[in-house]
Amino acid sequence: MENFPINLYPDDANPEWMNKGDNAWQLTAATMVGLQSVPGLVILYGSIVKKKWALNSAFMALYAFASALICWVGWAYQLSFGNSFLPFLGKPNLDTLDQNFLLEQAFLGKFPMATMVYFQFVFAAITLILIAGALLGRINFIAWMFFVPLWLTFSYTVGAYSIWCPNGWLAKIGLIDYSGGFVIHLSSGAAGFTAAYWVGPRETKDRERFPPNNILLMLAGAGLLWMGWTGFNGGDPYSASVDASLAVLNTHICASTSLLTWLLLDVLFFEKPSVIGATQGMITGLVCITPAAGVVQGWAAILMGLMSGSIPWFTMMVLHKKIWLLRQVDDTMAVFHTHAVAGSLGGILAGIFANPKLSRIFYMVDDSEIRYIGLAYGFQNGRIRAGFRQLSIQLLGIIFVVAWNVVVTSLICLLIRVVVPLRLSEEELKDGDDKIHGEVAYALWGDGQKS
């Protein structure tokens, strides 16, 4: 029998700078985020809409996931995290497909660049899938095929570079966005609402009555979304660290508190414990904690859950009916409330509750640093000016992300409609999946079939 050497792998397979535990956790966290989209949101979207829209809604999510990956490795990763080109954008090149680039150490963390590219991709993909939620039931699928690469290229990359890339202008001044409250949720909420305005509303009959075709499946998709958030927030320290553990626990504390708060408000005001309402509360809690997950204490996570379960509830259930603009725009999955409002809320609360000690662990700064100090701790530690400065930076980030997404999303929609209609035809709106794809979700019970 041939004698194999004890070391089966060459030295360059495990370079000195790589931490196997961190690399394993980062790949696991990325896959958990990917599962939030496929199959999580694929299932959730396919089941929360009318039966005639089940297939189209699920397929919009699946297409966005695949399309985003090709764009990401082609050019979007370098625009988001590459060498500096502008204060808000990286230099475009094709290095992401180069083996030497992928096997070198990531710009942060003790793992290869290939792991970083994969981890950041799943965040980009889910952002586009969240935008799709605002457009279900009427956007032309061909228009959606154009929208995904255009929005990823011209909108997402700017937010990601500005906030997450060490050379980004908002990163340099100290914006706190632990895991995407600004980059993902505020962006998708603002862009989804804007795109919904340009696409127009669903068919009147659909807008008046839009019952889910399978609430149990909706809960399965929501469950994947919730549990997948362990990787969503737990992966952002880029290491299997104590900060990752804290972020994961805070995430689930806030989500649970928010779900229960929303449920209680539904019972008090509508006298029925709505399953869909509880799911919305779960989502707003997950979104709200995201920008602050690893830099706040557990008591703050509970307070954030109370506010994320009540403030978006109020904007959705009360203000939505009173504000003219909100009534005009048909936002199918209410992404404005669940992501834009909850994301903004989380960003503001991060500027209030960010604990300086936890911020030092995450951002690797020393005690003399004037950034990353929540206003509450500014008052406590006699650094009030630093606290107000942080809150001002958070508000500046909200203004920038909303303004950029409204303008760029509008331009993209106007460009697309020069080529193809943004909205489905009246016949397609009436018949849904069968007319668009020539297929239906529940073929077993199709018209004329007996078995």
Disulfide bonds with the S-S distance in Angstrom:
none
